[in-house]
Amino acid sequence: MTSKISFGRAASALAIAASTLVASAAPLLAQGLPGLVLFGGVEQESQLGYRLDFNGVPRRRDRYRLRIARRDLPIGVSQITVSYPDYFDGSFDLDDIEMEVEGEEVALESIDWDEQNYELRFFPIEPIPANSRVEIIMSNVRNPRDSGFYYFHALALPTGDVPIRRYVGTWIIGIGGDD
């Protein structure tokens, strides 16, 4: 009977320790990773990486680093579109946006913000080669008022192809997770 009680206490202590470890690690990883979706949502292979430099505090300024991995861009593209949900009430500073391809800043012909269709369109002067790593750096972004998850979608217009945008992936951006 003593061994059953000792085993039960040890199992309980182990369960408490494991849950404490998991609970304390979650906030540390929250803003650097695409997140965990338990039911439904975006397939893991379609989730794109991102980072919020100033922790995604609601109503505050932030810098969004939206990343597209090489494997997610198997075609050359002449335009990248970032669409965002209609309930995102933040704002973007078009004068403080840049794009990097393979770690080097590229010149943009223009950036269009279509507020009625909830899209930002990026037009690089030179097409982006296939299998390139792309990062869109949007500084001075005003985060939305409400905490929550905002699905930003990446679409690409292929070069030399039928001019139809192709889905690249989704950034699941968490705002206000630890305020």
N, C-alpha and C positions, 0 to 999 in steps of 0.2 A: 504494500500500500504506500510506503514511503517513496518508492521509485515512481509510482504513478503521479503523486503530488509534485515531486521534483520535476518530472518531465513536463507536466502541465504548466508549472511556473516558468520553466525555461522556455517553453514554446511561447507563452504569453509575453515574456520579456523580449524574445527575439522578434515577435510581431510588432511590438511597440517600437523597438529600436529601428526596425526596417521602415516603418511608416514615418517615423520622425526624420530619418535620413532622406527619404523620398520627398517629404513635404518641404524640407529646408533646401533641397537642391533645385526645386522647380523655379523659384524666383530668379535664381542666378542664371538660368539658361533661357529665360522667357523671351528676351528681346533679340537673341542672336540666332534663333532656330525657327524653322517654319511651323513648329507646333505638332501636337498630337491630336488626331481626330479619331474618336472612338467609334462613332456610327455615322455613316454617310459622309458628306463633304467631298473635298477634292482628293482624288487618288494621290498617293504618296509620290508617284513618278511625275505627277503634274505640278507638284508644289515647288516653288522657286524660293531661293534663299534671299534674305534681306537683313538689314540691321537698322535700328533706330538709334542714332548717336546720343540722344538726350532722353532716352527711356520711355517715350510715348506718353507723356503726361497730358491729359486732356486740356484743351484750350491754350497750350503752351507751344512755343516754337520748337521745331525739331529738324533733324536732317535724316532723310530717308535714303538708304543705299539699297537699291533694288537690283538684284543680281540675276543674270541669265547665264547658266553654265554652258560650256561648249557643246555638251551632248544635247542640250535643249534647242540649239540653233544649227541644225544640220544643213541649212540652206543659206545662201547669201541673201541679204535683205536691204531694201532701200528706205524702209520706214519702220519704226517701232511705235506701236500705240499702247498706252497704258489706260485701261478703263477702270473706273472706280464706281462704287455703288452710289445710288441717288441719296442715300441717307448719310453719306460722308459730307459733313458741313464744314470741313476744314478748308484751307486755301493754299495755293501754290504761288511761289514767286518765280515767274518765268525768267527773270534776270539772274537768278541764282541757281541755275540747273546746268549740269554738265553730263557728258557721256564719256565713258572710257571703254575702249576696246583693247583687250589684252593688256590692260593696265596703263594704256596711253590715252590721254585725252584726245578726242576727235572733234573736229569743227562741225558745228551744226548749222545747216542752212537756215532752219527755222524750227521753232517749237510752237505748236498751236494748242491752245486750251479751248476746247469746245465744251463750255459749261452746260449747254442744253442737253448734250449727249453724254456728259460725264466722261470725257476722254482728254488725254494729253497725247499729242502726236509729235514724234521726234523725227526730223528729216536730216540725216547726216549728209554732208557735202559729197563724200565718197561712200559707195555701198559698203555695208559690213560683210566681210567674207564669211563663208560657211565655217562652222565649227569654231567660232570665236567666242571668247568669254566677254560678256558685256556687263557693265555696271552703270546704272543711271543714278546720279547723285543729285538729289533735290534738297537744297538747303533752304532754310527760312520757311519751312512748311508750317502752317498753323494747324495743329492737331484738332480733330473734331471735339465738340463739347462732351459727347458721351463716350464712356468706356465701352469697349467691345471689340469684336473682330470685324475687319473690313477686308473684303476680297477684292484685290486689285488684279486684273487680268492683263497678261502680255499678249499682244497680237503682232505679227510681223508680215510685212508686204514683201514677198519674194522678188528678187531681181530676175528679169528675163522670163518671167512666168506669167500666167494669167493673173491680172491684178486683183486677186482676192486675198484678203488678209487671212493668215493662218494662226490658229491658237498655239501659243508657245507654252503657257503655264500660268499659275496663279500664285501670287504672294498673299498669304493670310496674315494680315498685319494686326497685331494686338495693341490696342490703346488702353492705357490706364489699368494694367494688370496688377500693379503693386504700388498704388498711390495711397 
